[in-house]
């Protein structure tokens, strides 16, 4: 039982970290898409890697939101077991 609770705590932390990373990536692609018309070199490099994410950074934001919900659910689930 203790191992299960510790695993859920770890899952909540990892899910929160993934949510932050996805949110940061969404912000990066959103900023790059805005600066692409100006001709910023790093923005063209970022958008050349993934045109879909550059045109639709909300896909990453949606995934980050889902992972945040998973993290909160895992944390609440672990608190309910105590």
Jmol script that loads the backbone (N, CA, C; Angstrom):
load data "model"
ATOM      1  N   UNK A   1       0.819  -1.191   0.000  1.00  0.00           N
ATOM      2  CA  UNK A   1       0.000   0.000   0.000  1.00  0.00           C
ATOM      3  C   UNK A   1       0.865   1.258   0.000  1.00  0.00           C
ATOM      4  N   UNK A   2       1.941   1.229   0.782  1.00  0.00           N
ATOM      5  CA  UNK A   2       2.846   2.382   0.842  1.00  0.00           C
ATOM      6  C   UNK A   2       3.494   2.609  -0.524  1.00  0.00           C
ATOM      7  N   UNK A   3       3.867   1.515  -1.187  1.00  0.00           N
ATOM      8  CA  UNK A   3       4.489   1.649  -2.510  1.00  0.00           C
ATOM      9  C   UNK A   3       3.533   2.272  -3.514  1.00  0.00           C
ATOM     10  N   UNK A   4       2.264   1.912  -3.419  1.00  0.00           N
ATOM     11  CA  UNK A   4       1.268   2.480  -4.321  1.00  0.00           C
ATOM     12  C   UNK A   4       1.137   3.983  -4.102  1.00  0.00           C
ATOM     13  N   UNK A   5       1.106   4.403  -2.854  1.00  0.00           N
ATOM     14  CA  UNK A   5       0.986   5.833  -2.553  1.00  0.00           C
ATOM     15  C   UNK A   5       2.220   6.585  -3.049  1.00  0.00           C
ATOM     16  N   UNK A   6       3.396   6.007  -2.854  1.00  0.00           N
ATOM     17  CA  UNK A   6       4.614   6.657  -3.347  1.00  0.00           C
ATOM     18  C   UNK A   6       4.623   6.724  -4.862  1.00  0.00           C
ATOM     19  N   UNK A   7       4.126   5.681  -5.528  1.00  0.00           N
ATOM     20  CA  UNK A   7       4.072   5.688  -6.991  1.00  0.00           C
ATOM     21  C   UNK A   7       3.111   6.759  -7.490  1.00  0.00           C
ATOM     22  N   UNK A   8       1.995   6.950  -6.794  1.00  0.00           N
ATOM     23  CA  UNK A   8       1.036   7.978  -7.201  1.00  0.00           C
ATOM     24  C   UNK A   8       1.625   9.371  -6.994  1.00  0.00           C
ATOM     25  N   UNK A   9       2.369   9.569  -5.889  1.00  0.00           N
ATOM     26  CA  UNK A   9       3.041  10.856  -5.679  1.00  0.00           C
ATOM     27  C   UNK A   9       4.033  11.138  -6.800  1.00  0.00           C
ATOM     28  N   UNK A  10       4.789  10.122  -7.207  1.00  0.00           N
ATOM     29  CA  UNK A  10       5.744  10.301  -8.298  1.00  0.00           C
ATOM     30  C   UNK A  10       5.022  10.584  -9.604  1.00  0.00           C
ATOM     31  N   UNK A  11       3.892   9.897  -9.832  1.00  0.00           N
ATOM     32  CA  UNK A  11       3.135  10.120 -11.052  1.00  0.00           C
ATOM     33  C   UNK A  11       2.604  11.549 -11.109  1.00  0.00           C
ATOM     34  N   UNK A  12       2.162  12.064  -9.971  1.00  0.00           N
ATOM     35  CA  UNK A  12       1.661  13.434  -9.945  1.00  0.00           C
ATOM     36  C   UNK A  12       2.785  14.416 -10.269  1.00  0.00           C
ATOM     37  N   UNK A  13       3.969  14.196  -9.719  1.00  0.00           N
ATOM     38  CA  UNK A  13       5.093  15.089  -9.984  1.00  0.00           C
ATOM     39  C   UNK A  13       5.561  15.036 -11.421  1.00  0.00           C
ATOM     40  N   UNK A  14       5.634  13.831 -11.966  1.00  0.00           N
ATOM     41  CA  UNK A  14       6.065  13.676 -13.359  1.00  0.00           C
ATOM     42  C   UNK A  14       5.029  14.268 -14.305  1.00  0.00           C
ATOM     43  N   UNK A  15       3.745  14.057 -14.005  1.00  0.00           N
ATOM     44  CA  UNK A  15       2.689  14.625 -14.850  1.00  0.00           C
ATOM     45  C   UNK A  15       2.721  16.148 -14.822  1.00  0.00           C
ATOM     46  N   UNK A  16       2.987  16.716 -13.654  1.00  0.00           N
ATOM     47  CA  UNK A  16       3.082  18.172 -13.557  1.00  0.00           C
ATOM     48  C   UNK A  16       4.278  18.694 -14.344  1.00  0.00           C
ATOM     49  N   UNK A  17       5.400  17.982 -14.272  1.00  0.00           N
ATOM     50  CA  UNK A  17       6.581  18.387 -15.035  1.00  0.00           C
ATOM     51  C   UNK A  17       6.322  18.316 -16.536  1.00  0.00           C
ATOM     52  N   UNK A  18       5.671  17.264 -16.981  1.00  0.00           N
ATOM     53  CA  UNK A  18       5.341  17.134 -18.405  1.00  0.00           C
ATOM     54  C   UNK A  18       4.391  18.254 -18.830  1.00  0.00           C
ATOM     55  N   UNK A  19       3.436  18.602 -17.967  1.00  0.00           N
ATOM     56  CA  UNK A  19       2.516  19.697 -18.282  1.00  0.00           C
ATOM     57  C   UNK A  19       3.266  21.015 -18.438  1.00  0.00           C
ATOM     58  N   UNK A  20       4.228  21.265 -17.554  1.00  0.00           N
ATOM     59  CA  UNK A  20       5.027  22.485 -17.671  1.00  0.00           C
ATOM     60  C   UNK A  20       5.863  22.499 -18.949  1.00  0.00           C
ATOM     61  N   UNK A  21       6.445  21.360 -19.284  1.00  0.00           N
ATOM     62  CA  UNK A  21       7.257  21.285 -20.505  1.00  0.00           C
ATOM     63  C   UNK A  21       6.405  21.481 -21.752  1.00  0.00           C
ATOM     64  N   UNK A  22       5.232  20.885 -21.776  1.00  0.00           N
ATOM     65  CA  UNK A  22       4.348  21.073 -22.928  1.00  0.00           C
ATOM     66  C   UNK A  22       3.874  22.518 -23.029  1.00  0.00           C
ATOM     67  N   UNK A  23       3.587  23.130 -21.900  1.00  0.00           N
ATOM     68  CA  UNK A  23       3.196  24.546 -21.909  1.00  0.00           C
ATOM     69  C   UNK A  23       4.324  25.446 -22.378  1.00  0.00           C
ATOM     70  N   UNK A  24       5.540  25.143 -21.955  1.00  0.00           N
ATOM     71  CA  UNK A  24       6.695  25.918 -22.418  1.00  0.00           C
ATOM     72  C   UNK A  24       6.941  25.745 -23.901  1.00  0.00           C
ATOM     73  N   UNK A  25       6.767  24.531 -24.395  1.00  0.00           N
ATOM     74  CA  UNK A  25       6.935  24.291 -25.829  1.00  0.00           C
ATOM     75  C   UNK A  25       5.856  25.011 -26.632  1.00  0.00           C
ATOM     76  N   UNK A  26       4.629  25.030 -26.112  1.00  0.00           N
ATOM     77  CA  UNK A  26       3.553  25.765 -26.786  1.00  0.00           C
ATOM     78  C   UNK A  26       3.870  27.250 -26.857  1.00  0.00           C
ATOM     79  N   UNK A  27       4.394  27.782 -25.758  1.00  0.00           N
ATOM     80  CA  UNK A  27       4.778  29.196 -25.737  1.00  0.00           C
ATOM     81  C   UNK A  27       5.908  29.476 -26.723  1.00  0.00           C
ATOM     82  N   UNK A  28       6.862  28.573 -26.805  1.00  0.00           N
ATOM     83  CA  UNK A  28       7.971  28.726 -27.752  1.00  0.00           C
ATOM     84  C   UNK A  28       7.474  28.748 -29.191  1.00  0.00           C
ATOM     85  N   UNK A  29       6.622  27.798 -29.558  1.00  0.00           N
ATOM     86  CA  UNK A  29       6.109  27.748 -30.932  1.00  0.00           C
ATOM     87  C   UNK A  29       5.196  28.930 -31.231  1.00  0.00           C
ATOM     88  N   UNK A  30       4.415  29.367 -30.253  1.00  0.00           N
ATOM     89  CA  UNK A  30       3.543  30.524 -30.454  1.00  0.00           C
ATOM     90  C   UNK A  30       4.368  31.782 -30.705  1.00  0.00           C
ATOM     91  N   UNK A  31       5.436  31.957 -29.930  1.00  0.00           N
ATOM     92  CA  UNK A  31       6.317  33.112 -30.095  1.00  0.00           C
ATOM     93  C   UNK A  31       7.061  33.038 -31.425  1.00  0.00           C
ATOM     94  N   UNK A  32       7.511  31.838 -31.782  1.00  0.00           N
ATOM     95  CA  UNK A  32       8.229  31.680 -33.050  1.00  0.00           C
ATOM     96  C   UNK A  32       7.326  31.980 -34.236  1.00  0.00           C
ATOM     97  N   UNK A  33       6.069  31.567 -34.154  1.00  0.00           N
ATOM     98  CA  UNK A  33       5.141  31.845 -35.255  1.00  0.00           C
ATOM     99  C   UNK A  33       4.921  33.344 -35.412  1.00  0.00           C
ATOM    100  N   UNK A  34       4.891  34.066 -34.301  1.00  0.00           N
ATOM    101  CA  UNK A  34       4.716  35.512 -34.373  1.00  0.00           C
ATOM    102  C   UNK A  34       5.933  36.231 -34.919  1.00  0.00           C
ATOM    103  N   UNK A  35       7.108  35.696 -34.645  1.00  0.00           N
ATOM    104  CA  UNK A  35       8.341  36.351 -35.097  1.00  0.00           C
ATOM    105  C   UNK A  35       8.832  35.845 -36.445  1.00  0.00           C
ATOM    106  N   UNK A  36       8.147  34.878 -37.002  1.00  0.00           N
ATOM    107  CA  UNK A  36       8.575  34.320 -38.285  1.00  0.00           C
ATOM    108  C   UNK A  36       8.466  35.346 -39.407  1.00  0.00           C
ATOM    109  N   UNK A  37       7.426  36.174 -39.375  1.00  0.00           N
ATOM    110  CA  UNK A  37       7.247  37.175 -40.433  1.00  0.00           C
ATOM    111  C   UNK A  37       8.301  38.274 -40.369  1.00  0.00           C
ATOM    112  N   UNK A  38       8.889  38.481 -39.196  1.00  0.00           N
ATOM    113  CA  UNK A  38       9.930  39.494 -39.038  1.00  0.00           C
ATOM    114  C   UNK A  38      11.248  38.992 -39.624  1.00  0.00           C
ATOM    115  N   UNK A  39      11.428  37.681 -39.654  1.00  0.00           N
ATOM    116  CA  UNK A  39      12.648  37.098 -40.197  1.00  0.00           C
ATOM    117  C   UNK A  39      13.675  36.742 -39.144  1.00  0.00           C
ATOM    118  N   UNK A  40      13.227  36.512 -37.923  1.00  0.00           N
ATOM    119  CA  UNK A  40      14.138  36.127 -36.852  1.00  0.00           C
ATOM    120  C   UNK A  40      14.712  34.745 -37.152  1.00  0.00           C
ATOM    121  N   UNK A  41      16.036  34.603 -37.114  1.00  0.00           N
ATOM    122  CA  UNK A  41      16.644  33.313 -37.500  1.00  0.00           C
ATOM    123  C   UNK A  41      16.220  32.139 -36.618  1.00  0.00           C
ATOM    124  N   UNK A  42      16.138  32.339 -35.296  1.00  0.00           N
ATOM    125  CA  UNK A  42      15.774  31.202 -34.452  1.00  0.00           C
ATOM    126  C   UNK A  42      14.328  30.790 -34.683  1.00  0.00           C
ATOM    127  N   UNK A  43      13.467  31.760 -35.012  1.00  0.00           N
ATOM    128  CA  UNK A  43      12.059  31.438 -35.268  1.00  0.00           C
ATOM    129  C   UNK A  43      11.910  30.613 -36.533  1.00  0.00           C
ATOM    130  N   UNK A  44      12.685  30.937 -37.555  1.00  0.00           N
ATOM    131  CA  UNK A  44      12.618  30.132 -38.781  1.00  0.00           C
ATOM    132  C   UNK A  44      13.192  28.738 -38.550  1.00  0.00           C
ATOM    133  N   UNK A  45      14.198  28.624 -37.691  1.00  0.00           N
ATOM    134  CA  UNK A  45      14.728  27.297 -37.350  1.00  0.00           C
ATOM    135  C   UNK A  45      13.689  26.465 -36.609  1.00  0.00           C
ATOM    136  N   UNK A  46      13.011  27.083 -35.647  1.00  0.00           N
ATOM    137  CA  UNK A  46      11.999  26.366 -34.868  1.00  0.00           C
ATOM    138  C   UNK A  46      10.832  25.952 -35.756  1.00  0.00           C
ATOM    139  N   UNK A  47      10.369  26.872 -36.591  1.00  0.00           N
ATOM    140  CA  UNK A  47       9.217  26.556 -37.437  1.00  0.00           C
ATOM    141  C   UNK A  47       9.567  25.595 -38.563  1.00  0.00           C
ATOM    142  N   UNK A  48      10.834  25.536 -38.953  1.00  0.00           N
ATOM    143  CA  UNK A  48      11.214  24.558 -39.978  1.00  0.00           C
ATOM    144  C   UNK A  48      11.242  23.146 -39.411  1.00  0.00           C
ATOM    145  N   UNK A  49      11.406  23.020 -38.089  1.00  0.00           N
ATOM    146  CA  UNK A  49      11.392  21.692 -37.464  1.00  0.00           C
ATOM    147  C   UNK A  49      10.001  21.092 -37.440  1.00  0.00           C
ATOM    148  N   UNK A  50       9.005  21.898 -37.187  1.00  0.00           N
ATOM    149  CA  UNK A  50       7.635  21.402 -37.126  1.00  0.00           C
ATOM    150  C   UNK A  50       6.675  22.502 -37.558  1.00  0.00           C
ATOM    151  N   UNK A  51       6.267  22.442 -38.808  1.00  0.00           N
ATOM    152  CA  UNK A  51       5.348  23.455 -39.327  1.00  0.00           C
ATOM    153  C   UNK A  51       3.970  23.347 -38.677  1.00  0.00           C
ATOM    154  N   UNK A  52       3.545  22.124 -38.368  1.00  0.00           N
ATOM    155  CA  UNK A  52       2.230  21.949 -37.751  1.00  0.00           C
ATOM    156  C   UNK A  52       2.170  22.610 -36.388  1.00  0.00           C
ATOM    157  N   UNK A  53       3.189  22.394 -35.569  1.00  0.00           N
ATOM    158  CA  UNK A  53       3.184  22.990 -34.236  1.00  0.00           C
ATOM    159  C   UNK A  53       3.406  24.492 -34.288  1.00  0.00           C
ATOM    160  N   UNK A  54       4.058  24.962 -35.324  1.00  0.00           N
ATOM    161  CA  UNK A  54       4.263  26.400 -35.466  1.00  0.00           C
ATOM    162  C   UNK A  54       2.947  27.091 -35.839  1.00  0.00           C
ATOM    163  N   UNK A  55       2.152  26.427 -36.668  1.00  0.00           N
ATOM    164  CA  UNK A  55       0.865  27.005 -37.076  1.00  0.00           C
ATOM    165  C   UNK A  55      -0.233  26.753 -36.044  1.00  0.00           C
ATOM    166  N   UNK A  56      -0.070  25.703 -35.243  1.00  0.00           N
ATOM    167  CA  UNK A  56      -1.086  25.349 -34.248  1.00  0.00           C
ATOM    168  C   UNK A  56      -0.430  25.019 -32.905  1.00  0.00           C
ATOM    169  N   UNK A  57       0.118  26.018 -32.210  1.00  0.00           N
ATOM    170  CA  UNK A  57       0.752  25.734 -30.909  1.00  0.00           C
ATOM    171  C   UNK A  57      -0.264  25.338 -29.841  1.00  0.00           C
ATOM    172  N   UNK A  58      -1.535  25.547 -30.118  1.00  0.00           N
ATOM    173  CA  UNK A  58      -2.549  25.169 -29.131  1.00  0.00           C
ATOM    174  C   UNK A  58      -2.626  23.661 -28.934  1.00  0.00           C
ATOM    175  N   UNK A  59      -2.141  22.883 -29.906  1.00  0.00           N
ATOM    176  CA  UNK A  59      -2.124  21.427 -29.737  1.00  0.00           C
ATOM    177  C   UNK A  59      -1.273  21.051 -28.522  1.00  0.00           C
ATOM    178  N   UNK A  60      -0.126  21.690 -28.390  1.00  0.00           N
ATOM    179  CA  UNK A  60       0.730  21.437 -27.229  1.00  0.00           C
ATOM    180  C   UNK A  60       0.092  21.959 -25.946  1.00  0.00           C
ATOM    181  N   UNK A  61      -0.590  23.088 -26.037  1.00  0.00           N
ATOM    182  CA  UNK A  61      -1.246  23.645 -24.857  1.00  0.00           C
ATOM    183  C   UNK A  61      -2.378  22.735 -24.387  1.00  0.00           C
ATOM    184  N   UNK A  62      -3.126  22.154 -25.329  1.00  0.00           N
ATOM    185  CA  UNK A  62      -4.186  21.211 -24.956  1.00  0.00           C
ATOM    186  C   UNK A  62      -3.598  19.994 -24.255  1.00  0.00           C
ATOM    187  N   UNK A  63      -2.508  19.475 -24.797  1.00  0.00           N
ATOM    188  CA  UNK A  63      -1.864  18.310 -24.176  1.00  0.00           C
ATOM    189  C   UNK A  63      -1.344  18.659 -22.788  1.00  0.00           C
ATOM    190  N   UNK A  64      -0.800  19.862 -22.637  1.00  0.00           N
ATOM    191  CA  UNK A  64      -0.341  20.308 -21.327  1.00  0.00           C
ATOM    192  C   UNK A  64      -1.486  20.439 -20.338  1.00  0.00           C
ATOM    193  N   UNK A  65      -2.626  20.918 -20.810  1.00  0.00           N
ATOM    194  CA  UNK A  65      -3.798  21.014 -19.946  1.00  0.00           C
ATOM    195  C   UNK A  65      -4.293  19.650 -19.493  1.00  0.00           C
ATOM    196  N   UNK A  66      -4.277  18.690 -20.402  1.00  0.00           N
ATOM    197  CA  UNK A  66      -4.686  17.330 -20.045  1.00  0.00           C
ATOM    198  C   UNK A  66      -3.723  16.743 -19.014  1.00  0.00           C
ATOM    199  N   UNK A  67      -2.433  16.952 -19.211  1.00  0.00           N
ATOM    200  CA  UNK A  67      -1.463  16.431 -18.250  1.00  0.00           C
ATOM    201  C   UNK A  67      -1.593  17.120 -16.893  1.00  0.00           C
ATOM    202  N   UNK A  68      -1.970  18.384 -16.889  1.00  0.00           N
ATOM    203  CA  UNK A  68      -2.197  19.079 -15.628  1.00  0.00           C
ATOM    204  C   UNK A  68      -3.401  18.491 -14.896  1.00  0.00           C
ATOM    205  N   UNK A  69      -4.441  18.146 -15.640  1.00  0.00           N
ATOM    206  CA  UNK A  69      -5.605  17.500 -15.037  1.00  0.00           C
ATOM    207  C   UNK A  69      -5.221  16.132 -14.475  1.00  0.00           C
ATOM    208  N   UNK A  70      -4.381  15.394 -15.206  1.00  0.00           N
ATOM    209  CA  UNK A  70      -3.907  14.099 -14.714  1.00  0.00           C
ATOM    210  C   UNK A  70      -3.095  14.282 -13.434  1.00  0.00           C
ATOM    211  N   UNK A  71      -2.247  15.299 -13.405  1.00  0.00           N
ATOM    212  CA  UNK A  71      -1.422  15.537 -12.216  1.00  0.00           C
ATOM    213  C   UNK A  71      -2.285  15.884 -11.011  1.00  0.00           C
ATOM    214  N   UNK A  72      -3.270  16.742 -11.198  1.00  0.00           N
ATOM    215  CA  UNK A  72      -4.150  17.121 -10.091  1.00  0.00           C
ATOM    216  C   UNK A  72      -4.968  15.912  -9.646  1.00  0.00           C
ATOM    217  N   UNK A  73      -5.443  15.118 -10.598  1.00  0.00           N
ATOM    218  CA  UNK A  73      -6.200  13.919 -10.245  1.00  0.00           C
ATOM    219  C   UNK A  73      -5.360  12.910  -9.486  1.00  0.00           C
ATOM    220  N   UNK A  74      -4.120  12.741  -9.901  1.00  0.00           N
ATOM    221  CA  UNK A  74      -3.235  11.812  -9.195  1.00  0.00           C
ATOM    222  C   UNK A  74      -2.930  12.312  -7.790  1.00  0.00           C
ATOM    223  N   UNK A  75      -2.742  13.600  -7.652  1.00  0.00           N
ATOM    224  CA  UNK A  75      -2.459  14.161  -6.325  1.00  0.00           C
ATOM    225  C   UNK A  75      -3.679  14.035  -5.418  1.00  0.00           C
ATOM    226  N   UNK A  76      -4.847  14.333  -5.945  1.00  0.00           N
ATOM    227  CA  UNK A  76      -6.064  14.190  -5.136  1.00  0.00           C
ATOM    228  C   UNK A  76      -6.338  12.728  -4.796  1.00  0.00           C
ATOM    229  N   UNK A  77      -6.036  11.846  -5.742  1.00  0.00           N
ATOM    230  CA  UNK A  77      -6.207  10.418  -5.479  1.00  0.00           C
ATOM    231  C   UNK A  77      -5.290   9.912  -4.390  1.00  0.00           C
ATOM    232  N   UNK A  78      -4.060  10.425  -4.383  1.00  0.00           N
ATOM    233  CA  UNK A  78      -3.128  10.002  -3.342  1.00  0.00           C
ATOM    234  C   UNK A  78      -3.508  10.584  -1.987  1.00  0.00           C
ATOM    235  N   UNK A  79      -4.064  11.789  -1.982  1.00  0.00           N
ATOM    236  CA  UNK A  79      -4.507  12.377  -0.717  1.00  0.00           C
ATOM    237  C   UNK A  79      -5.754  11.670  -0.185  1.00  0.00           C
ATOM    238  N   UNK A  80      -6.596  11.149  -1.077  1.00  0.00           N
ATOM    239  CA  UNK A  80      -7.802  10.449  -0.655  1.00  0.00           C
ATOM    240  C   UNK A  80      -7.460   9.105  -0.019  1.00  0.00           C
ATOM    241  N   UNK A  81      -6.330   8.525  -0.399  1.00  0.00           N
ATOM    242  CA  UNK A  81      -5.920   7.233   0.165  1.00  0.00           C
ATOM    243  C   UNK A  81      -5.384   7.367   1.575  1.00  0.00           C
ATOM    244  N   UNK A  82      -5.007   8.557   1.971  1.00  0.00           N
ATOM    245  CA  UNK A  82      -4.435   8.749   3.324  1.00  0.00           C
ATOM    246  C   UNK A  82      -5.486   8.795   4.364  1.00  0.00           C
TER     247      UNK A  82
END
end "model"
wireframe off; spacefill off
backbone 0.3
color backbone group
